[in-house]
């Protein structure tokens, strides 16, 4: 066989094999490219197509894959009758004890949480054990939403209000925690059992105990923590300030370094209460302003440091106070807390 024939035969035999090898290599490269590009694409899909708007419904929030297992705690539903088809443009109707509820702000908060999940962050923790939930099924309606700040920074736990009949986290829990997180502090928003002050305070004490127990894995400092509350939530914060977590069945832990209270008629305190920051609207139809001011004066007379702000033409349940005379109050509250954080 001539040299030319041998080369032609080699090409005929080898070429198909080379083509197969090339195709296999190409498929492997393509698959690798798909694996790399799918991750960013999945995040983009979650961030854009998974976002809420004011036309989204209660059902959309409940069934959102980012909130699997705790979607029922995002909006203040709390075993009340509600319409799953209701659009978020009407979210204020779910918060009858609150004012200045802006649907766009609520949607922004929910989308921020969706983005946090898309980035792989864990935002919800259950602080009761499975055994505790089996013994007391109502404890399944609890948990803490975590808005992470700087590693090792102090933490704040925020208690939304709702007259102990619902938990208004979307208006005065998540937004407050988000602001604190953006300032570098670790912030938790509490989902507690409704139905009474005692059980709500027990849940707060259990949540603080859980944070202390798991501080290392959570990446938070337990030193100089603060407790924030609004309306019914402010009662809870004040009670923990007075009696500590152990007073409500939690661990024997230090009292909070400061208590931040918004619009509540809570009147009791102890001489051991921590420094307290208080805000109130002068047009509050639920809380008697004179009751608030009597407590402020009595605490000051007992030697307790209190910073008090009253805002004109502001009603009950103003949340962050955006668009009102109370806007920016959380900035002052943070400065008050920072003044008492040890070096």
ZIVENRA-V223991 format. One record per backbone hydrogen bond with DSSP energy under -0.5 kcal/mol. CO is the residue of the C=O (numbers start at 1). NH is the residue of the N-H. If there is no record, write none. Layout:
BEGIN
CO/NH, CO/NH
END
This chain:
BEGIN
2/6, 3/7, 4/8, 5/9, 6/10, 7/11, 8/12, 9/13, 10/14, 11/15, 12/16, 13/17, 14/18, 15/19, 16/20, 17/21, 18/22, 19/23, 20/24, 21/25, 22/26, 23/27, 24/28, 25/29, 26/30, 27/31, 28/32, 29/33, 30/34, 31/35, 32/36, 33/37, 34/38, 35/39, 36/40, 37/41, 38/42, 39/43, 40/44, 41/45, 42/46, 43/47, 44/48, 45/49, 45/50, 48/51, 53/56, 54/89, 56/88, 57/61, 58/62, 59/63, 61/64, 64/67, 65/68, 67/70, 67/71, 70/73, 71/74, 71/75, 72/77, 75/77, 77/80, 82/84, 83/86, 84/59, 86/58, 87/90, 88/91, 90/93, 91/94, 92/95, 95/98, 100/102, 101/103, 102/106, 103/107, 104/108, 105/109, 106/110, 107/111, 108/112, 109/113, 110/114, 111/115, 112/116, 113/117, 114/118, 115/119, 116/121, 117/120, 121/123, 123/146, 125/127, 125/144, 129/133, 130/134, 131/135, 132/136, 136/139, 137/140, 138/141, 139/142, 143/191, 144/125, 145/147, 145/189, 146/148, 147/187, 150/153, 153/221, 154/186, 155/226, 156/188, 157/228, 158/160, 158/190, 159/230, 161/168, 162/165, 162/166, 164/195, 166/168, 167/169, 168/171, 168/172, 169/173, 169/174, 169/175, 173/177, 174/178, 175/179, 176/180, 177/181, 178/182, 179/183, 180/183, 180/185, 181/184, 184/150, 186/156, 187/147, 188/158, 188/190, 189/145, 190/192, 191/143, 196/200, 197/201, 198/202, 199/203, 200/204, 201/205, 202/206, 203/207, 204/208, 205/209, 206/210, 207/211, 208/212, 209/213, 210/214, 212/215, 214/218, 215/219, 215/220, 219/152, 221/155, 222/225, 225/257, 225/258, 226/157, 227/260, 228/159, 229/262, 230/233, 231/234, 231/235, 232/236, 233/237, 234/238, 235/239, 236/240, 237/241, 238/242, 239/243, 240/244, 243/247, 244/247, 245/248, 245/250, 246/249, 251/253, 257/275, 258/227, 259/261, 259/277, 260/229, 261/279, 262/231, 270/273, 275/259, 276/307, 277/261, 278/309, 279/263, 280/311, 281/284, 283/285, 287/289, 288/291, 288/292, 289/293, 290/294, 291/295, 292/296, 293/297, 294/298, 295/299, 296/300, 297/301, 298/302, 299/304, 300/303, 305/276, 306/308, 307/278, 309/280, 311/282, 311/314, 314/283, 317/99, 318/321, 320/328, 321/324, 321/327, 324/327, 326/329, 328/331, 328/332, 329/333, 330/334, 331/335, 332/336, 333/337, 334/338, 335/339, 336/340, 337/340, 338/341, 340/342
END
